Amino acid sequence: MLTNFSPNMIKTYIDCPKKYYFRYIENVNVPQSVTPFEKGKKIHALANYYLQKIKIDRIETALNDREKAAWELLKSNPFYNMDYLKSEFSLMIRLSEGKQNFRVGGRLDAVVHKEKDLYILDYKTGSTPKNPEYDFQTMIYLLCAKRYFKDFKTISFVYINLKDKNNYVIKLTDELEKKYEELVAKECETILSDKLYSCKISDNCKRCEFYKICPHDEK
């Protein structure tokens, strides 16, 4: 059976295999507050409509001051104003055709270009990964784009941080591509071979949404 892995799935497993088990194998749904994510969802929706030339006048009037500031910042970003290709675009690939029983991929916020240079955009209203070059989102999205968009000279991943007002650009090189393939494949194979999904007991357990149903005290 072919298994599809997203960056969030891999990062959840690294955080705690038991959390991965509850969330992605047992599909346990624990209600959580959506408040911290409302701003990001609004900006992502607006950005998608705007790039597709859909009228957003009425939606813009419903934004609060912080959301308006983030939206205006994104609209003025030089990467966001490059030539548009895709937005909210889903991609899924095999790293090695015919050899692996898994695929990796996800949904890209936007894909733009400047002549033969391609850029994958990811909007952040919160924090950017501590090590963006080796974040699984960066690695997987760049690998997916390299295989799908074949007519470009360069491919880069751009975190547009609307909180600290910085752009974090990671350009895919042959060396990085090889490292990414190895790291992603290794982690996916580790997940597939796991039969126990043991809880990674830590100080974070009490903040986990599955804390009440997890046998976290068992070693």
Phi and psi in degrees as GROMACS dihedral restraints (atoms count N, CA, C in turn):
[ dihedral_restraints ]
;  ai    aj    ak    al  type     phi  dphi    fc
    3     4     5     6     1   -84.7    20    10
    4     5     6     7     1   127.1    20    10
    6     7     8     9     1  -106.2    20    10
    7     8     9    10     1   133.7    20    10
    9    10    11    12     1   -98.9    20    10
   10    11    12    13     1   129.3    20    10
   12    13    14    15     1  -116.2    20    10
   13    14    15    16     1   132.3    20    10
   15    16    17    18     1  -102.1    20    10
   16    17    18    19     1   164.0    20    10
   18    19    20    21     1   -56.4    20    10
   19    20    21    22     1   -40.7    20    10
   21    22    23    24     1   -64.7    20    10
   22    23    24    25     1   -35.0    20    10
   24    25    26    27     1   -63.4    20    10
   25    26    27    28     1   -45.9    20    10
   27    28    29    30     1   -65.3    20    10
   28    29    30    31     1   -43.4    20    10
   30    31    32    33     1   -67.1    20    10
   31    32    33    34     1   -33.1    20    10
   33    34    35    36     1   -65.0    20    10
   34    35    36    37     1   -42.5    20    10
   36    37    38    39     1   -62.5    20    10
   37    38    39    40     1   -43.7    20    10
   39    40    41    42     1   -62.6    20    10
   40    41    42    43     1   -38.6    20    10
   42    43    44    45     1   -64.7    20    10
   43    44    45    46     1   -45.8    20    10
   45    46    47    48     1  -169.2    20    10
   46    47    48    49     1   117.3    20    10
   48    49    50    51     1   -57.6    20    10
   49    50    51    52     1   -34.3    20    10
   51    52    53    54     1   -68.2    20    10
   52    53    54    55     1   -38.2    20    10
   54    55    56    57     1   -62.0    20    10
   55    56    57    58     1   -42.0    20    10
   57    58    59    60     1   -59.7    20    10
   58    59    60    61     1   -44.1    20    10
   60    61    62    63     1   -59.4    20    10
   61    62    63    64     1   -49.4    20    10
   63    64    65    66     1   -63.7    20    10
   64    65    66    67     1   -43.2    20    10
   66    67    68    69     1   -77.6    20    10
   67    68    69    70     1   -42.1    20    10
   69    70    71    72     1  -111.1    20    10
   70    71    72    73     1   -16.6    20    10
   72    73    74    75     1  -102.6    20    10
   73    74    75    76     1   -49.7    20    10
   75    76    77    78     1   -84.6    20    10
   76    77    78    79     1   -14.2    20    10
   78    79    80    81     1    54.3    20    10
   79    80    81    82     1    43.3    20    10
   81    82    83    84     1   -74.7    20    10
   82    83    84    85     1   125.4    20    10
   84    85    86    87     1  -106.3    20    10
   85    86    87    88     1   110.0    20    10
   87    88    89    90     1  -106.3    20    10
   88    89    90    91     1   118.5    20    10
   90    91    92    93     1   -58.5    20    10
   91    92    93    94     1   134.6    20    10
   93    94    95    96     1  -132.9    20    10
   94    95    96    97     1   156.1    20    10
   96    97    98    99     1   -65.4    20    10
   97    98    99   100     1   133.3    20    10
   99   100   101   102     1   -95.3    20    10
  100   101   102   103     1    -4.6    20    10
  102   103   104   105     1   -52.9    20    10
  103   104   105   106     1   -46.8    20    10
  105   106   107   108     1   -64.0    20    10
  106   107   108   109     1   -18.8    20    10
  108   109   110   111     1  -102.1    20    10
  109   110   111   112     1    -6.6    20    10
  111   112   113   114     1   -61.7    20    10
  112   113   114   115     1   -43.3    20    10
  114   115   116   117     1   -61.1    20    10
  115   116   117   118     1   -48.4    20    10
  117   118   119   120     1   -61.3    20    10
  118   119   120   121     1   -41.5    20    10
  120   121   122   123     1   -64.1    20    10
  121   122   123   124     1   -40.8    20    10
  123   124   125   126     1   -64.4    20    10
  124   125   126   127     1   -44.8    20    10
  126   127   128   129     1   -63.8    20    10
  127   128   129   130     1   -42.9    20    10
  129   130   131   132     1   -63.1    20    10
  130   131   132   133     1   -42.0    20    10
  132   133   134   135     1   -64.6    20    10
  133   134   135   136     1   -46.1    20    10
  135   136   137   138     1   -60.0    20    10
  136   137   138   139     1   -44.8    20    10
  138   139   140   141     1   -60.8    20    10
  139   140   141   142     1   -40.3    20    10
  141   142   143   144     1   -66.2    20    10
  142   143   144   145     1   -48.2    20    10
  144   145   146   147     1   -61.4    20    10
  145   146   147   148     1   -42.9    20    10
  147   148   149   150     1   -61.6    20    10
  148   149   150   151     1   -45.4    20    10
  150   151   152   153     1   -66.1    20    10
  151   152   153   154     1   -29.5    20    10
  153   154   155   156     1   -89.0    20    10
  154   155   156   157     1     9.2    20    10
  156   157   158   159     1    64.8    20    10
  157   158   159   160     1    30.0    20    10
  159   160   161   162     1   -90.0    20    10
  160   161   162   163     1   137.2    20    10
  162   163   164   165     1   -64.5    20    10
  163   164   165   166     1   130.3    20    10
  165   166   167   168     1  -125.0    20    10
  166   167   168   169     1    13.3    20    10
  168   169   170   171     1   -52.9    20    10
  169   170   171   172     1   -47.9    20    10
  171   172   173   174     1   -68.2    20    10
  172   173   174   175     1   -36.9    20    10
  174   175   176   177     1   -66.3    20    10
  175   176   177   178     1   -39.1    20    10
  177   178   179   180     1   -61.3    20    10
  178   179   180   181     1   -33.9    20    10
  180   181   182   183     1   -69.5    20    10
  181   182   183   184     1   -17.8    20    10
  183   184   185   186     1   -89.2    20    10
  184   185   186   187     1    -2.6    20    10
  186   187   188   189     1   -77.6    20    10
  187   188   189   190     1   144.5    20    10
  189   190   191   192     1   -83.3    20    10
  190   191   192   193     1   179.7    20    10
  192   193   194   195     1   -62.1    20    10
  193   194   195   196     1   -42.3    20    10
  195   196   197   198     1   -67.4    20    10
  196   197   198   199     1   -38.2    20    10
  198   199   200   201     1   -68.3    20    10
  199   200   201   202     1   -38.6    20    10
  201   202   203   204     1   -63.4    20    10
  202   203   204   205     1   -41.2    20    10
  204   205   206   207     1   -63.2    20    10
  205   206   207   208     1   -43.0    20    10
  207   208   209   210     1   -65.9    20    10
  208   209   210   211     1   -40.6    20    10
  210   211   212   213     1   -65.5    20    10
  211   212   213   214     1   -43.6    20    10
  213   214   215   216     1   -64.9    20    10
  214   215   216   217     1   -35.5    20    10
  216   217   218   219     1   -65.4    20    10
  217   218   219   220     1   -41.4    20    10
  219   220   221   222     1   -66.7    20    10
  220   221   222   223     1   -43.4    20    10
  222   223   224   225     1   -61.5    20    10
  223   224   225   226     1   -27.6    20    10
  225   226   227   228     1   -92.7    20    10
  226   227   228   229     1    -2.1    20    10
  228   229   230   231     1   -70.9    20    10
  229   230   231   232     1   131.7    20    10
  231   232   233   234     1   -62.1    20    10
  232   233   234   235     1   -33.4    20    10
  234   235   236   237     1   -69.2    20    10
  235   236   237   238     1   -39.5    20    10
  237   238   239   240     1   -66.0    20    10
  238   239   240   241     1   -22.1    20    10
  240   241   242   243     1   -96.4    20    10
  241   242   243   244     1    10.3    20    10
  243   244   245   246     1   -75.7    20    10
  244   245   246   247     1   177.2    20    10
  246   247   248   249     1   -67.3    20    10
  247   248   249   250     1   130.1    20    10
  249   250   251   252     1   -82.3    20    10
  250   251   252   253     1   138.1    20    10
  252   253   254   255     1  -118.9    20    10
  253   254   255   256     1   -56.2    20    10
  255   256   257   258     1  -145.2    20    10
  256   257   258   259     1   157.1    20    10
  258   259   260   261     1  -146.9    20    10
  259   260   261   262     1   149.1    20    10
  261   262   263   264     1    46.4    20    10
  262   263   264   265     1    54.0    20    10
  264   265   266   267     1  -106.3    20    10
  265   266   267   268     1   122.3    20    10
  267   268   269   270     1   -92.4    20    10
  268   269   270   271     1   136.3    20    10
  270   271   272   273     1  -135.8    20    10
  271   272   273   274     1   142.0    20    10
  273   274   275   276     1  -144.5    20    10
  274   275   276   277     1   129.0    20    10
  276   277   278   279     1  -136.1    20    10
  277   278   279   280     1   160.7    20    10
  279   280   281   282     1   -96.1    20    10
  280   281   282   283     1   137.2    20    10
  282   283   284   285     1   -67.3    20    10
  283   284   285   286     1   -41.0    20    10
  285   286   287   288     1  -128.3    20    10
  286   287   288   289     1   111.1    20    10
  288   289   290   291     1   -57.7    20    10
  289   290   291   292     1   125.8    20    10
  291   292   293   294     1    83.0    20    10
  292   293   294   295     1    -7.9    20    10
  294   295   296   297     1  -104.3    20    10
  295   296   297   298     1   -27.0    20    10
  297   298   299   300     1  -113.4    20    10
  298   299   300   301     1   146.3    20    10
  300   301   302   303     1   -97.9    20    10
  301   302   303   304     1    33.6    20    10
  303   304   305   306     1  -147.6    20    10
  304   305   306   307     1   158.9    20    10
  306   307   308   309     1  -126.6    20    10
  307   308   309   310     1   158.1    20    10
  309   310   311   312     1  -127.9    20    10
  310   311   312   313     1   151.2    20    10
  312   313   314   315     1   170.4    20    10
  313   314   315   316     1  -167.1    20    10
  315   316   317   318     1   173.8    20    10
  316   317   318   319     1  -165.7    20    10
  318   319   320   321     1  -112.3    20    10
  319   320   321   322     1   121.3    20    10
  321   322   323   324     1   -86.3    20    10
  322   323   324   325     1   132.5    20    10
  324   325   326   327     1   -58.1    20    10
  325   326   327   328     1   -49.8    20    10
  327   328   329   330     1  -161.2    20    10
  328   329   330   331     1   151.8    20    10
  330   331   332   333     1  -126.4    20    10
  331   332   333   334     1   122.5    20    10
  333   334   335   336     1  -130.4    20    10
  334   335   336   337     1   172.2    20    10
  336   337   338   339     1  -151.8    20    10
  337   338   339   340     1   159.3    20    10
  339   340   341   342     1  -129.4    20    10
  340   341   342   343     1   102.7    20    10
  342   343   344   345     1    56.0    20    10
  343   344   345   346     1  -117.2    20    10
  345   346   347   348     1   -98.3    20    10
  346   347   348   349     1    14.1    20    10
  348   349   350   351     1  -105.2    20    10
  349   350   351   352     1   120.7    20    10
  351   352   353   354     1  -100.6    20    10
  352   353   354   355     1   141.8    20    10
  354   355   356   357     1  -132.3    20    10
  355   356   357   358     1   127.3    20    10
  357   358   359   360     1   -93.8    20    10
  358   359   360   361     1   123.1    20    10
  360   361   362   363     1  -102.1    20    10
  361   362   363   364     1   139.7    20    10
  363   364   365   366     1  -134.1    20    10
  364   365   366   367     1   117.6    20    10
  366   367   368   369     1   -87.8    20    10
  367   368   369   370     1   131.3    20    10
  369   370   371   372     1  -121.0    20    10
  370   371   372   373     1   119.6    20    10
  372   373   374   375     1   -95.3    20    10
  373   374   375   376     1    -7.0    20    10
  375   376   377   378     1  -115.7    20    10
  376   377   378   379     1  -131.6    20    10
  378   379   380   381     1   -93.7    20    10
  379   380   381   382     1   153.0    20    10
  381   382   383   384     1   -90.4    20    10
  382   383   384   385     1   148.2    20    10
  384   385   386   387     1   -51.3    20    10
  385   386   387   388     1   145.0    20    10
  387   388   389   390     1   -61.2    20    10
  388   389   390   391     1   -36.5    20    10
  390   391   392   393     1  -126.1    20    10
  391   392   393   394     1    75.3    20    10
  393   394   395   396     1   -58.7    20    10
  394   395   396   397     1   -30.3    20    10
  396   397   398   399     1   -63.5    20    10
  397   398   399   400     1   -31.5    20    10
  399   400   401   402     1  -117.2    20    10
  400   401   402   403     1    25.0    20    10
  402   403   404   405     1   -76.8    20    10
  403   404   405   406     1   143.4    20    10
  405   406   407   408     1   -64.8    20    10
  406   407   408   409     1   -27.0    20    10
  408   409   410   411     1   -65.2    20    10
  409   410   411   412     1   -46.8    20    10
  411   412   413   414     1   -57.6    20    10
  412   413   414   415     1   -51.0    20    10
  414   415   416   417     1   -63.5    20    10
  415   416   417   418     1   -48.2    20    10
  417   418   419   420     1   -68.3    20    10
  418   419   420   421     1   -43.0    20    10
  420   421   422   423     1   -66.5    20    10
  421   422   423   424     1   -37.4    20    10
  423   424   425   426     1   -68.1    20    10
  424   425   426   427     1   -40.8    20    10
  426   427   428   429     1   -63.6    20    10
  427   428   429   430     1   -41.1    20    10
  429   430   431   432     1   -63.5    20    10
  430   431   432   433     1   -46.5    20    10
  432   433   434   435     1   -64.7    20    10
  433   434   435   436     1   -37.6    20    10
  435   436   437   438     1   -60.7    20    10
  436   437   438   439     1   -36.9    20    10
  438   439   440   441     1   -83.0    20    10
  439   440   441   442     1   -25.7    20    10
  441   442   443   444     1   -90.8    20    10
  442   443   444   445     1   -46.9    20    10
  444   445   446   447     1   -97.5    20    10
  445   446   447   448     1    92.3    20    10
  447   448   449   450     1   -93.9    20    10
  448   449   450   451     1    -6.3    20    10
  450   451   452   453     1  -100.0    20    10
  451   452   453   454     1    17.9    20    10
  453   454   455   456     1  -112.9    20    10
  454   455   456   457     1   148.7    20    10
  456   457   458   459     1   -75.8    20    10
  457   458   459   460     1   -42.4    20    10
  459   460   461   462     1  -131.9    20    10
  460   461   462   463     1   153.5    20    10
  462   463   464   465     1  -132.0    20    10
  463   464   465   466     1   129.2    20    10
  465   466   467   468     1  -132.2    20    10
  466   467   468   469     1   151.1    20    10
  468   469   470   471     1  -105.7    20    10
  469   470   471   472     1   132.5    20    10
  471   472   473   474     1  -124.6    20    10
  472   473   474   475     1   115.2    20    10
  474   475   476   477     1   -85.6    20    10
  475   476   477   478     1   115.4    20    10
  477   478   479   480     1   -96.1    20    10
  478   479   480   481     1   102.6    20    10
  480   481   482   483     1   -90.1    20    10
  481   482   483   484     1   113.4    20    10
  483   484   485   486     1   -87.8    20    10
  484   485   486   487     1     1.9    20    10
  486   487   488   489     1   -96.8    20    10
  487   488   489   490     1   -51.9    20    10
  489   490   491   492     1   -95.9    20    10
  490   491   492   493     1     0.8    20    10
  492   493   494   495     1    62.9    20    10
  493   494   495   496     1    32.8    20    10
  495   496   497   498     1  -119.3    20    10
  496   497   498   499     1   154.2    20    10
  498   499   500   501     1  -108.1    20    10
  499   500   501   502     1   132.9    20    10
  501   502   503   504     1  -114.2    20    10
  502   503   504   505     1   112.5    20    10
  504   505   506   507     1  -110.1    20    10
  505   506   507   508     1   125.8    20    10
  507   508   509   510     1  -119.5    20    10
  508   509   510   511     1   114.5    20    10
  510   511   512   513     1   -92.1    20    10
  511   512   513   514     1   131.0    20    10
  513   514   515   516     1   -77.2    20    10
  514   515   516   517     1   125.0    20    10
  516   517   518   519     1  -113.7    20    10
  517   518   519   520     1   168.1    20    10
  519   520   521   522     1   -60.5    20    10
  520   521   522   523     1   -38.9    20    10
  522   523   524   525     1   -65.2    20    10
  523   524   525   526     1   -45.4    20    10
  525   526   527   528     1   -65.5    20    10
  526   527   528   529     1   -39.6    20    10
  528   529   530   531     1   -58.5    20    10
  529   530   531   532     1   -44.0    20    10
  531   532   533   534     1   -63.8    20    10
  532   533   534   535     1   -44.1    20    10
  534   535   536   537     1   -64.2    20    10
  535   536   537   538     1   -42.1    20    10
  537   538   539   540     1   -60.7    20    10
  538   539   540   541     1   -45.5    20    10
  540   541   542   543     1   -59.3    20    10
  541   542   543   544     1   -43.1    20    10
  543   544   545   546     1   -66.0    20    10
  544   545   546   547     1   -46.1    20    10
  546   547   548   549     1   -66.3    20    10
  547   548   549   550     1   -44.2    20    10
  549   550   551   552     1   -66.8    20    10
  550   551   552   553     1   -45.6    20    10
  552   553   554   555     1   -61.3    20    10
  553   554   555   556     1   -43.5    20    10
  555   556   557   558     1   -59.9    20    10
  556   557   558   559     1   -44.7    20    10
  558   559   560   561     1   -69.6    20    10
  559   560   561   562     1   -39.5    20    10
  561   562   563   564     1   -64.5    20    10
  562   563   564   565     1   -41.8    20    10
  564   565   566   567     1   -66.7    20    10
  565   566   567   568     1   -33.8    20    10
  567   568   569   570     1   -64.1    20    10
  568   569   570   571     1   -43.3    20    10
  570   571   572   573     1   -63.5    20    10
  571   572   573   574     1   -45.1    20    10
  573   574   575   576     1   -65.2    20    10
  574   575   576   577     1   -29.7    20    10
  576   577   578   579     1   -87.7    20    10
  577   578   579   580     1    -9.7    20    10
  579   580   581   582     1   -73.4    20    10
  580   581   582   583     1   127.4    20    10
  582   583   584   585     1  -110.2    20    10
  583   584   585   586     1    -9.8    20    10
  585   586   587   588     1  -108.8    20    10
  586   587   588   589     1   -37.6    20    10
  588   589   590   591     1    50.7    20    10
  589   590   591   592     1    56.8    20    10
  591   592   593   594     1   -72.5    20    10
  592   593   594   595     1   149.6    20    10
  594   595   596   597     1   -70.4    20    10
  595   596   597   598     1   131.8    20    10
  597   598   599   600     1   -87.5    20    10
  598   599   600   601     1    85.1    20    10
  600   601   602   603     1   -60.8    20    10
  601   602   603   604     1   126.1    20    10
  603   604   605   606     1  -156.4    20    10
  604   605   606   607     1   179.6    20    10
  606   607   608   609     1   -68.5    20    10
  607   608   609   610     1   -12.8    20    10
  609   610   611   612     1   -84.3    20    10
  610   611   612   613     1    -8.8    20    10
  612   613   614   615     1   -55.1    20    10
  613   614   615   616     1   -43.2    20    10
  615   616   617   618     1   -68.2    20    10
  616   617   618   619     1   -15.8    20    10
  618   619   620   621     1   -94.8    20    10
  619   620   621   622     1    -1.7    20    10
  621   622   623   624     1   -79.0    20    10
  622   623   624   625     1   139.3    20    10
  624   625   626   627     1   -67.1    20    10
  625   626   627   628     1   -16.2    20    10
  627   628   629   630     1  -102.6    20    10
  628   629   630   631     1    12.9    20    10
  630   631   632   633     1   -55.4    20    10
  631   632   633   634     1   -42.3    20    10
  633   634   635   636     1   -71.5    20    10
  634   635   636   637     1   -20.6    20    10
  636   637   638   639     1  -111.4    20    10
  637   638   639   640     1     0.6    20    10
  639   640   641   642     1   -94.3    20    10
  640   641   642   643     1   133.4    20    10
  642   643   644   645     1   -78.2    20    10
  643   644   645   646     1    56.8    20    10
  645   646   647   648     1   -67.7    20    10
  646   647   648   649     1   -15.7    20    10
  648   649   650   651     1   -87.2    20    10
  649   650   651   652     1    -9.6    20    10
  651   652   653   654     1   -84.2    20    10
  652   653   654   655     1   133.9    20    10
